Amino acid sequence: MTMATSEIGTTKRKLPPDWRWVRLGDVCKVVSGSTPLSGIEDYWGGDVVWITPTDLGKLNEPYIMNSARRITKAGYDSCGTELVPPGTVVLSSRAPIGHLGIATIPLCTNQGCKSFIPGEGVDSVYLYFALEQSVSELQALGSGATFAEVSKSQVEGFEIPLPPLSEQKRIAAILTEQMATVERARAAADAQMEAAKALSAAYLRAVFNSPEAQKWLRKRLGEVGKIVSGVTLGRKIHDTKTISVPYLRVANVKDGRLELSDVYRIEATEDEIEICRLKFGDLLLTEGGDPDKLGRGMYWEEQIPVCIHQNHIFRVRFDLNMFCPKFISAQFGSPYGKAYFLTHAKQTTGIATINQKVLAGFPLMVPSLSEQKRISTILDEKMAATEHYCKVLEDQLTAINKLPSALLRQAFNGGL
């Protein structure tokens, strides 16, 4: 396709024939929003739809049909906001810059938005997608000490490519259908991902909640493992020689894995290192915090030669001639293990914690060592397959999430 030179400036890319660069202020009426005074009850809970940036920003659901808050006629009259008609494109011009929506009803906005009432020859949906394509450029215009904001004069002077109206409508229709297809693909991939993540728990439930598991010997964890808390951060050490060593924080101990890309160091005494130094097979369990952090953990494989742990992590050491670390770790991460901790944890304002006594009382399932190893091998294979499947889905979602930008880029370069 032969490309035409931009009509405005010399730095803009070339456009297809019959397209032109236009300033938003020349083809739209730009309206700034405002906010009623706070603390006046008569201004809130009315019938006037009042849009803020939080009401915008869903590319798959661009149409604005309601708002989180509404103002009264008195609230509307008290400030400088202005009702805009259906078909108006609303942009969040601060905190953050770039959320968009198309009005389907008369509405007004707060001062965090700019509204574009399309003039004759401008299609609302096309304008919406043109601004969506230009979000990064609009964000680059933002300035301000407290938060970045794009001014009315800046958006009025902002340029977009504008083809004839019939071409705008054609492009808008194609992009609308493409974005709907992308959203369906994303929703399907998200559902697959949720199902894949549930597989791990299902495999563990099949083992530790099975009729066979009910027959296994149970022993209190404190009877078969040595439980030790770690070093306390900020403790005072007086006149004692210390050594800088790596130590594990709660952030390093995940559910079924260890995150060791960012391991801190701490000054510790020789006695502390002797007590808290990790050995192969040690089970590491978090004390708690958020409920999802309660009793989560993994066993240590000596990934770091000399490493200790902080006091919010419990270390449990077993006789490896009797226990398989993989099996024990899987048991704690199973629905069986999680149910015990949630039942026995101390709960305060959304924070759940376990103490050493609760941990010591954990009813550990103890089949024979050979059975532990057999089950661990089977779980390893299933978890590896699940992890691979999740990685495939993650890559798929990454590709899907890149599609909207690619489609918009293609459309506004005349590629549709």
Secondary structure as UniProt FT lines:
FT   TURN            17..18
FT   STRAND          20..23
FT   HELIX           24..27
FT   STRAND          28..32
FT   TURN            38..39
FT   HELIX           41..43
FT   STRAND          44..51
FT   HELIX           53..55
FT   TURN            59..60
FT   STRAND          63..64
FT   STRAND          69..71
FT   HELIX           73..78
FT   TURN            86..87
FT   STRAND          89..94
FT   STRAND          97..103
FT   STRAND          107..109
FT   TURN            111..112
FT   STRAND          113..118
FT   TURN            120..121
FT   HELIX           124..133
FT   HELIX           135..141
FT   HELIX           152..157
FT   STRAND          159..162
FT   HELIX           165..208
FT   TURN            211..212
FT   HELIX           213..215
FT   STRAND          217..220
FT   HELIX           221..224
FT   STRAND          225..229
FT   TURN            233..234
FT   STRAND          242..248
FT   HELIX           250..252
FT   STRAND          253..254
FT   TURN            255..256
FT   STRAND          257..258
FT   STRAND          264..269
FT   HELIX           270..276
FT   TURN            280..281
FT   STRAND          283..286
FT   STRAND          288..289
FT   HELIX           291..293
FT   TURN            294..295
FT   STRAND          297..299
FT   STRAND          308..310
FT   TURN            311..312
FT   STRAND          313..318
FT   TURN            320..322
FT   HELIX           325..333
FT   HELIX           335..344
FT   STRAND          346..348
FT   TURN            349..350
FT   STRAND          351..353
FT   HELIX           356..360
FT   STRAND          363..366
FT   HELIX           369..411
FT   TURN            412..414
//
